[in-house]
Amino acid sequence: REVRQMKAQGKPIINMGIGSPDLAPSELVVNEMKRSMSDRGAHQYQSYQGLPKLREAIADFYENRFSVALNPNTGVLPLMGSKEGIMHISMAFLNQGDGVLIPNPGYPTYTSVTKLVGAQPVYYDLWEGDGWFPDLDRLGRENMGNIKLMWVNYPHMPTGARASKEQLEELVAFAREHQILLVNDNPYSFILNQEPLSLLGLEGAKEVALELNSLSKTFNMAGWRVGMVVGREEYISAILRVKSNMDSGMFHGIQKGAIAALHCGDTWYRELNEVYATRRQLMFKLATTLHCSFDRNTAGMFVWAKLPPGVPSSEEFIDNLLHDKHIFVAPGTIFGSQGEGYIRFSLCVKEAEIEEAIGRI
């Protein structure tokens, strides 16, 4: 709100605080949505499960991009964005007082939704020295009797940390040992990431895990609100029982556009990442100019940077940057207490604006 107010007052704000893609979807996607407006039934209520062709496109996407086989009729549920899925999953599997393992730092919605359904957030700390991956041995020694669900998110937001196949296998084993439903939130898998992984590609993962994915980042369709949850039939059916009481299906034209997006070829991914790679190099320069340190070997559309020694707090640092230079970046503390001492730059900013920010510093 403060940033919007400053912009309304005519201040030349450069906003690097939010991960909303500024790039356009593929022209093929937009044209397919326009064309579909004349389809029979396009403006009527749609199925809670989405168009069969959309579920098939999601299954094909997982097969082609992750080598994961899914039944489009029973193992795939389209969503109005993966954020919706966080709520639906929580409502389907959590009762009041149940414990939920949530990463710190991590996506704030995991906490918000957990509280909304009356469950209890139980944070597991992530550390830079551990590659922002949980210490599962230490976590397993704590009282796990009340834990019903665990949120994980790799490539990780906000840090961009990747998880290896071996680390994902450890998570699956941990969930099986403690009888926890494991949910991987995976929307950044194709942004500046040479080896996209799905948790469900691991042996036995479908028995204990679900995965969320989204078209928002990969296909620049954030405002379209298209996501998916995939996994075993029993879990998907439980989520559908909640979802069918909360909406009346996704708009037909958006579904048709999503089908076209999911069938985009390798050229789309390559050109998208070329843009983000150029922006990231400039953002590295900006972070260096601010005397911050960072890991160059990360994925996703953010640069997670450690503040220089002697800075008292992330929020004080970003406040000074906003008011002195009219540049807004996100303080690490909005992602949890483990974010203190860090800031996050979004790559959803045009190159000229990043260069302008460097010039201001």
Secondary structure, DSSP 8 states (H G I E B T S, - for coil): -HHHHHHHTT---EEES-----S---HHHHHHHHHGGGSTTTTS---TT--HHHHHHHHHHHHHHH-----TTTSEEEESSHHHHHHHHHHHH--TT-EEEEEES--HHHHHHHHHTT-EEEEEE--GGGTT---HHHHHTS--TTEEEEEE-SS-TTT-----HHHHHHHHHHHHHHT-EEEEE-TTTTSS-SS---GGGSTTHHHHEEEEEESTTTTT-GGG--EEEE--HHHHHHHHHHHTTT-S---HHHHHHHHHHHT--HHHHHHHHHHHHHHHHHHHHHHHHTT-EE-SS--SSEEEEE--TT---HHHHHHHHHHHH-EEEEEGGGG-GGGTTEEEEES-S-HHHHHHHHHH-
